Amino acid sequence: MAELTDKAPARSSEAPVLRVLGLTKSYGETRVVDDVSFDLDAGEVLTLLGPSGCGKSTTLRLIAGLEQPDAGEIWIRGRLVASPDRNIMVPPEGRGIGLVFQSYAIWPHMTVAENIGYPLKIRRVDHATIEAKVADLILLVKLDGLGARMPTELSGGQQQRVALARALIYQPDLLLLDEPLSNLDAILRREMRSQISSLQSRLSTTVLYVTHDQEEAMAFSTRIVVMNLGRIEQIGRPRDVYEQPATRFAQSFVGETIRLRGRVKAGGTPLRVESGVSIIEVPAAGVGRMNAGDAVEITMRPEDLQLHATAPAEVNCLAGCVADVTYYGGRIECLVRLNGADEQTITINVEKYRKLTPGDQVFLAVDPTRINPGARYRVSSLRSASQSLRSSRWSQPRRCSWSCSAPSLRTSGTRPSSRMPPIAAPSATAFCLRCGRLLRPSSAS
């Protein structure tokens, strides 16, 4: 039977609040969490972002102690709380965490005040202390005057604030939020997101947040972990994940991406690419060696294109005609079919005062500095960076080559030491767990 606690003393306070190493979980033949590793420092908001079925909620449940991992280790405040290899599985109540579910999960037979104070009650805190802390939390989450109400008398947003207050009342080391806003309407989601962010800043709470909503992740996070098919695709600050995506999936999932197929017209600097009837000049830095005639794909964000009614003087200009126009109130979404035999289409957002109708001839000016060389692939070998990197291996322990200089170790086939190991980079990914930048794997053997 697994030990209920790890008898080893807690580590230094300088250790991350949460450290996950090589975490793996399978249901039957399906591996839903596959060699996941990351750190979460005090006061950070780290968001697990990905589509349904990517493993983000399962990862959170493993950290919470609601599921037992098949492999890997989980450390909270320098204390090992889960390790199948060492037969350690600390129960949820022993991990010092607060948890807010997607479905609120507040007690229907208790008042607001009783729900919020319940974690202290089961810890046998005296009644006067519970009352005082509950009163403070009710004010903090803006539920003034609602302490005596039953959950059925509250709106969805109010119920979610009750669940949040209940998770915070005993000052957990780590707050886990599992898609807490997904049941709310769009206006209430924005309001609650702002309130949670303000509350986190005031309390300096360390938060692990799970969502599939890119807007939530960008607005709320210190760093983002992009997940897909149980694996980590990229870790980085919101701006870095958006502006410098490490993999094809990360680029596609976070924000909108325009992909243009073409062929190299002329190598050198700048690289000249023919797409349809247009020539696009792109920076050659980071592209690698390319020759005339090579099939390529170039990518950019929709906001990096400027729509014109007449051809601008810029060299980088795509010509086409409007295929469809959709009005969204604050913006207009315009589908443009580019001139050329392959009739590629791209979608851009334009100001709502622009008068556009299907059939209009338009020109799109492309800023060459906004074309991401790190996200460009040959058409003949279009596959995600993560797939490419999974065919390679890490030759030896090494350090991040970027400014953070964090140690990065291969976890595959390497059992962590009895002490807290250094930051580990899973063999299936290619980034530093601290700064989120791509590392360079050795050739596959």
C-alpha positions as CSV (number, residue, x, y, z in Angstrom):
1,M,0.0,0.0,0.0
2,A,1.3,3.5,-0.9
3,E,2.6,5.7,1.9
4,L,0.2,8.5,2.8
5,T,2.9,11.0,3.4
6,D,6.5,11.6,2.4
7,K,8.5,11.6,5.6
8,A,11.4,13.6,4.0
9,P,11.6,17.2,5.3
10,A,10.4,20.0,3.1
11,R,13.1,21.7,0.9
12,S,14.2,25.3,0.9
13,S,11.6,28.0,0.3
14,E,13.6,28.9,-2.8
15,A,12.3,25.8,-4.6
16,P,9.4,26.2,-7.0
17,V,5.9,25.9,-5.5
18,L,5.2,23.2,-7.9
19,R,7.6,20.9,-9.9
20,V,6.3,18.2,-12.2
21,L,8.7,15.7,-13.7
22,G,8.1,13.1,-16.4
23,L,4.4,12.8,-15.4
24,T,2.6,10.0,-17.3
25,K,-0.9,8.7,-17.1
26,S,-2.8,6.1,-19.3
27,Y,-6.3,4.9,-19.4
28,G,-6.2,1.4,-21.0
29,E,-4.1,1.7,-24.1
30,T,-4.5,5.5,-24.4
31,R,-1.7,7.6,-22.9
32,V,-3.5,10.8,-22.0
33,V,-0.5,12.5,-20.2
34,D,2.9,11.7,-21.8
35,D,6.1,12.7,-20.1
36,V,5.0,16.1,-18.9
37,S,7.4,18.3,-17.0
38,F,7.3,22.0,-15.8
39,D,7.9,24.3,-12.9
40,L,5.6,26.9,-11.2
41,D,7.2,29.6,-9.1
42,A,5.7,31.5,-6.2
43,G,3.2,34.2,-7.3
44,E,3.0,32.9,-10.9
45,V,-0.1,32.1,-12.9
46,L,0.8,29.1,-15.2
47,T,-1.9,28.1,-17.6
48,L,-2.3,24.7,-19.2
49,L,-3.8,25.5,-22.6
50,G,-5.0,23.1,-25.3
51,P,-8.0,21.6,-27.0
52,S,-10.4,19.1,-25.4
53,G,-8.6,15.8,-24.9
54,C,-5.1,17.2,-24.8
55,G,-4.5,16.0,-21.2
56,K,-4.6,19.4,-19.4
57,S,-7.4,18.5,-16.9
58,T,-5.9,15.1,-16.2
59,T,-2.6,16.8,-15.5
60,L,-4.3,19.0,-13.0
61,R,-6.1,16.1,-11.4
62,L,-2.8,14.3,-11.0
63,I,-1.3,17.3,-9.3
64,A,-4.4,17.6,-7.0
65,G,-4.1,14.0,-6.0
66,L,-7.4,12.9,-7.5
67,E,-5.7,10.5,-9.9
68,Q,-2.5,8.4,-9.4
69,P,0.2,8.8,-12.0
70,D,1.7,5.8,-13.8
71,A,5.2,7.4,-13.8
72,G,6.9,10.7,-12.8
73,E,7.1,12.8,-9.8
74,I,5.1,15.8,-8.3
75,W,6.7,18.2,-5.8
76,I,4.8,20.8,-3.9
77,R,6.7,23.4,-1.8
78,G,9.8,21.2,-2.0
79,R,8.0,18.1,-0.8
80,L,7.5,15.0,-2.9
81,V,3.7,14.2,-2.9
82,A,3.5,11.7,-5.7
83,S,6.0,9.1,-7.1
84,P,5.0,5.6,-8.2
85,D,8.6,4.5,-8.2
86,R,8.9,5.4,-4.5
87,N,5.4,4.3,-3.6
88,I,4.4,7.8,-2.4
89,M,0.9,9.1,-2.9
90,V,-0.1,11.9,-0.6
91,P,-4.0,12.4,-0.5
92,P,-5.5,15.7,-1.8
93,E,-6.1,17.0,1.8
94,G,-2.4,16.6,2.6
95,R,-1.0,18.6,-0.4
96,G,-1.9,22.1,0.7
97,I,-3.8,23.0,-2.4
98,G,-7.1,24.7,-3.2
99,L,-9.2,23.4,-6.1
100,V,-12.0,25.1,-8.0
101,F,-13.9,22.9,-10.4
102,Q,-15.6,23.7,-13.7
103,S,-19.0,22.8,-12.1
104,Y,-18.5,24.9,-9.0
105,A,-19.2,21.9,-6.7
106,I,-20.5,24.0,-3.8
107,W,-22.7,22.3,-1.2
108,P,-26.4,22.9,-2.1
109,H,-27.6,22.5,1.5
110,M,-25.3,25.1,3.0
111,T,-25.4,28.8,2.9
112,V,-22.8,31.0,1.2
113,A,-21.0,31.6,4.5
114,E,-21.2,27.9,5.5
115,N,-19.8,26.8,2.1
116,I,-16.9,29.3,2.4
117,G,-16.0,28.4,6.0
118,Y,-16.3,24.6,5.5
119,P,-12.6,23.9,4.9
120,L,-11.8,25.6,8.2
121,K,-14.5,23.8,10.0
122,I,-13.2,20.3,9.1
123,R,-9.8,21.5,10.2
124,R,-11.3,22.2,13.6
125,V,-10.6,26.0,13.6
126,D,-12.5,27.9,16.3
127,H,-15.9,29.4,15.4
128,A,-14.9,33.0,15.9
129,T,-11.9,32.7,13.6
130,I,-14.0,31.0,10.9
131,E,-16.6,33.8,11.1
132,A,-13.9,36.5,10.8
133,K,-12.2,34.9,7.8
134,V,-15.5,34.2,6.1
135,A,-16.5,37.8,6.5
136,D,-13.2,39.0,5.0
137,L,-13.5,36.6,2.0
138,I,-17.1,37.6,1.3
139,L,-15.9,41.2,1.0
140,L,-12.9,40.3,-1.1
141,V,-14.9,38.3,-3.7
142,K,-17.7,41.0,-3.7
143,L,-20.5,38.9,-2.2
144,D,-21.5,41.5,0.4
145,G,-24.9,40.8,2.0
146,L,-25.2,37.3,0.4
147,G,-23.7,35.2,3.2
148,A,-27.1,33.8,4.3
149,R,-28.3,32.9,0.8
150,M,-28.5,29.3,-0.5
151,P,-26.6,28.4,-3.7
152,T,-29.9,28.1,-5.7
153,E,-30.5,31.8,-5.0
154,L,-27.2,32.8,-6.7
155,S,-26.2,33.5,-10.3
156,G,-23.6,31.4,-12.0
157,G,-20.9,34.1,-11.4
158,Q,-21.8,34.4,-7.7
159,Q,-21.6,30.6,-7.3
160,Q,-18.2,30.6,-8.9
161,R,-17.0,33.3,-6.5
162,V,-18.3,31.2,-3.6
163,A,-16.2,28.2,-4.9
164,L,-13.2,30.5,-5.3
165,A,-13.5,32.0,-1.8
166,R,-13.8,28.5,-0.3
167,A,-10.6,27.4,-2.0
168,L,-8.7,30.5,-0.8
169,I,-9.9,30.6,2.9
170,Y,-7.2,28.4,4.3
171,Q,-4.4,30.1,2.3
172,P,-3.3,27.1,0.2
173,D,0.2,26.9,-1.2
174,L,-1.2,26.3,-4.7
175,L,-4.6,27.2,-6.2
176,L,-5.8,24.9,-9.0
177,L,-8.5,26.3,-11.3
178,D,-10.0,23.8,-13.8
179,E,-11.8,25.7,-16.5
180,P,-13.7,27.8,-13.9
181,L,-15.3,30.2,-16.3
182,S,-16.5,27.8,-19.1
183,N,-20.1,27.6,-17.8
184,L,-20.5,31.4,-17.8
185,D,-21.8,33.6,-20.6
186,A,-19.3,35.8,-22.5
187,I,-19.9,39.0,-20.6
188,L,-19.8,37.3,-17.2
189,R,-16.6,35.5,-18.2
190,R,-14.8,38.7,-18.9
191,E,-16.0,40.2,-15.6
192,M,-15.0,37.1,-13.6
193,R,-11.6,36.9,-15.4
194,S,-10.9,40.5,-14.3
195,Q,-12.0,39.7,-10.7
196,I,-9.9,36.6,-10.4
197,S,-6.9,38.4,-11.9
198,S,-7.3,41.3,-9.4
199,L,-7.7,38.8,-6.5
200,Q,-4.6,36.9,-7.5
201,S,-2.5,40.1,-7.7
202,R,-3.7,41.2,-4.2
203,L,-3.1,37.9,-2.5
204,S,0.0,36.9,-4.5
205,T,-1.5,33.4,-4.9
206,T,0.3,30.8,-7.0
207,V,-2.1,29.5,-9.6
208,L,-2.3,26.6,-12.0
209,Y,-5.0,27.4,-14.4
210,V,-6.6,25.1,-17.0
211,T,-8.5,26.4,-20.0
212,H,-9.1,25.9,-23.7
213,D,-9.8,29.6,-24.1
214,Q,-6.9,31.4,-25.7
215,E,-8.1,34.8,-24.7
216,E,-8.3,33.7,-21.0
217,A,-4.8,32.3,-21.2
218,M,-3.3,35.4,-22.8
219,A,-5.0,37.8,-20.4
220,F,-4.5,35.9,-17.2
221,S,-1.1,34.1,-17.4
222,T,2.4,34.7,-16.4
223,R,3.4,31.8,-18.6
224,I,1.5,29.4,-20.8
225,V,2.0,25.6,-21.3
226,V,0.6,24.6,-24.7
227,M,-0.5,21.0,-24.7
228,N,-1.5,18.6,-27.4
229,L,-2.2,14.8,-27.4
230,G,-0.8,14.6,-23.8
231,R,2.5,16.3,-24.6
232,I,3.8,19.8,-24.1
233,E,4.3,21.7,-27.3
234,Q,5.7,24.9,-25.8
235,I,6.2,26.8,-22.6
236,G,6.6,30.5,-22.5
237,R,5.2,34.0,-21.8
238,P,2.0,34.8,-23.6
239,R,3.7,37.2,-26.0
240,D,6.5,34.7,-26.8
241,V,4.0,31.9,-27.4
242,Y,2.1,34.1,-29.8
243,E,5.0,35.8,-31.5
244,Q,7.5,33.0,-31.5
245,P,5.6,29.7,-31.7
246,A,7.9,26.7,-31.2
247,T,5.8,24.2,-33.1
248,R,3.3,24.2,-35.9
249,F,0.5,23.2,-33.5
250,A,1.3,26.0,-31.1
251,Q,1.1,28.5,-33.9
252,S,-2.2,27.1,-35.2
253,F,-3.9,26.8,-31.8
254,V,-2.8,30.1,-30.3
255,G,-4.4,32.9,-32.4
256,E,-5.1,32.7,-36.1
257,T,-2.5,31.9,-38.7
258,I,-2.4,32.6,-42.4
259,R,-0.4,30.0,-44.4
260,L,0.6,30.6,-48.0
261,R,2.1,28.0,-50.2
262,G,4.7,29.0,-52.7
263,R,8.0,28.3,-54.4
264,V,11.4,29.9,-53.9
265,K,11.9,32.3,-56.9
266,A,15.4,33.2,-55.9
267,G,17.6,32.3,-52.9
268,G,19.9,34.7,-51.0
269,T,18.9,37.6,-48.8
270,P,16.1,38.4,-48.8
271,L,14.5,35.2,-49.9
272,R,12.0,35.8,-52.8
273,V,9.0,33.5,-52.7
274,E,6.4,33.2,-55.5
275,S,2.9,32.7,-54.2
276,G,0.2,32.7,-56.9
277,V,0.9,35.8,-59.0
278,S,2.6,37.6,-56.2
279,I,6.3,37.8,-55.1
280,I,7.0,38.0,-51.3
281,E,10.3,38.9,-49.9
282,V,11.1,37.4,-46.5
283,P,14.1,37.7,-44.2
284,A,16.4,34.8,-44.8
285,A,17.6,34.6,-41.2
286,G,16.7,31.3,-39.6
287,V,15.3,29.8,-42.7
288,G,18.1,27.5,-43.6
289,R,19.5,26.8,-47.1
290,M,16.8,27.0,-49.8
291,N,17.2,26.9,-53.6
292,A,15.2,28.3,-56.4
293,G,12.2,26.0,-57.1
294,D,11.9,24.7,-53.5
295,A,8.3,24.4,-52.4
296,V,7.8,26.3,-49.1
297,E,5.0,27.5,-46.8
298,I,5.2,31.0,-45.2
299,T,3.1,32.0,-42.3
300,M,2.0,35.2,-40.7
301,R,-0.8,36.6,-38.5
302,P,-3.9,38.2,-40.0
303,E,-3.2,41.5,-38.2
304,D,0.1,41.8,-40.1
305,L,-1.7,42.4,-43.4
306,Q,-3.0,45.8,-44.5
307,L,-5.9,45.9,-46.9
308,H,-5.9,48.4,-49.7
309,A,-8.3,49.2,-52.5
310,T,-5.4,50.0,-54.9
311,A,-2.0,48.4,-55.3
312,P,0.5,50.0,-52.7
313,A,4.1,50.8,-53.6
314,E,5.4,48.0,-51.3
315,V,7.1,45.0,-53.0
316,N,5.2,42.5,-50.7
317,C,1.7,42.8,-52.0
318,L,-0.9,40.0,-52.5
319,A,-3.7,40.7,-55.0
320,G,-7.1,39.0,-54.8
321,C,-10.8,39.5,-54.7
322,V,-13.3,39.5,-51.8
323,A,-15.1,36.1,-51.6
324,D,-17.2,36.7,-48.5
325,V,-17.9,39.4,-45.9
326,T,-19.2,38.7,-42.4
327,Y,-20.3,41.4,-40.0
328,Y,-19.5,40.9,-36.3
329,G,-20.5,44.3,-34.8
330,G,-17.1,45.6,-33.8
331,R,-15.3,44.2,-36.8
332,I,-15.8,42.7,-40.3
333,E,-14.3,39.4,-41.2
334,C,-13.3,39.3,-44.9
335,L,-12.5,36.2,-46.9
336,V,-10.1,37.0,-49.7
337,R,-9.4,34.7,-52.7
338,L,-5.9,35.3,-54.0
339,N,-5.2,35.6,-57.7
340,G,-3.4,32.6,-59.1
341,A,-4.1,29.1,-60.4
342,D,-4.3,27.5,-57.0
343,E,-6.8,30.1,-55.7
344,Q,-5.6,30.2,-52.1
345,T,-7.9,31.9,-49.6
346,I,-7.1,33.9,-46.5
347,T,-9.2,35.5,-43.8
348,I,-8.5,38.9,-42.3
349,N,-10.3,41.3,-40.0
350,V,-11.0,44.9,-41.1
351,E,-12.5,47.9,-39.6
352,K,-16.3,47.9,-39.5
353,Y,-16.6,51.1,-41.5
354,R,-14.9,49.6,-44.5
355,K,-17.4,49.0,-47.3
356,L,-16.6,45.7,-48.9
357,T,-18.8,43.4,-51.1
358,P,-18.0,40.0,-52.7
359,G,-16.2,40.5,-56.0
360,D,-14.3,43.7,-55.0
361,Q,-10.6,43.7,-56.1
362,V,-8.3,44.2,-53.1
363,F,-4.6,44.3,-52.3
364,L,-2.9,43.1,-49.1
365,A,0.4,44.6,-48.1
366,V,2.6,42.2,-46.2
367,D,5.2,43.4,-43.6
368,P,8.2,41.2,-44.2
369,T,9.5,41.7,-40.7
370,R,6.3,40.1,-39.3
371,I,6.7,36.8,-41.3
372,N,8.0,34.3,-38.7
373,P,11.0,32.5,-40.1
374,G,10.9,30.0,-37.2
375,A,7.5,28.8,-38.3
376,R,8.2,28.2,-41.9
377,Y,8.3,24.7,-43.3
378,R,8.9,23.0,-46.7
379,V,5.7,21.8,-48.2
380,S,7.3,18.4,-48.9
381,S,7.9,17.8,-45.2
382,L,5.0,19.6,-43.5
383,R,4.7,18.2,-40.0
384,S,4.7,19.7,-36.6
385,A,8.0,20.7,-34.9
386,S,7.1,18.4,-32.1
387,Q,6.8,15.4,-34.4
388,S,10.1,16.3,-36.0
389,L,11.7,16.6,-32.6
390,R,10.3,13.3,-31.4
391,S,12.5,11.6,-33.9
392,S,15.6,13.1,-32.3
393,R,17.1,12.5,-28.8
394,W,19.1,14.5,-26.3
395,S,22.7,13.3,-26.3
396,Q,23.6,14.4,-22.8
397,P,22.6,16.7,-19.9
398,R,23.2,20.3,-21.0
399,R,22.2,23.9,-20.3
400,C,19.8,26.2,-22.0
401,S,21.7,28.1,-24.7
402,W,19.6,31.2,-24.1
403,S,19.9,33.9,-21.5
404,C,18.2,32.1,-18.7
405,S,21.0,29.4,-18.5
406,A,18.7,27.0,-16.8
407,P,19.9,23.4,-16.6
408,S,18.0,21.0,-18.9
409,L,18.3,17.3,-18.6
410,R,16.9,14.4,-20.6
411,T,14.3,12.7,-18.6
412,S,13.7,9.6,-20.8
413,G,15.7,6.8,-19.2
414,T,17.0,9.0,-16.4
415,R,15.6,8.4,-12.9
416,P,15.5,11.6,-10.8
417,S,17.7,11.6,-7.8
418,S,16.5,11.4,-4.2
419,R,16.8,15.2,-3.9
420,M,14.8,17.6,-6.0
421,P,16.2,17.3,-9.5
422,P,17.1,20.3,-11.7
423,I,14.7,21.5,-14.3
424,A,14.1,18.7,-16.8
425,A,13.4,18.9,-20.5
426,P,11.4,15.9,-21.7
427,S,13.0,14.1,-24.6
428,A,10.0,14.5,-26.8
429,T,10.1,18.3,-26.7
430,A,12.7,20.9,-27.5
431,F,12.5,23.8,-25.2
432,C,13.8,25.1,-21.9
433,L,11.3,24.7,-19.2
434,R,12.3,28.0,-17.7
435,C,12.3,30.4,-20.7
436,G,10.3,28.3,-23.2
437,R,12.9,28.7,-26.0
438,L,13.8,26.0,-28.5
439,L,16.8,23.9,-27.7
440,R,18.9,22.0,-30.3
441,P,18.5,18.2,-30.1
442,S,21.2,15.9,-31.4
443,S,20.6,13.8,-34.6
444,A,18.4,10.8,-34.2
445,S,20.3,7.5,-33.8
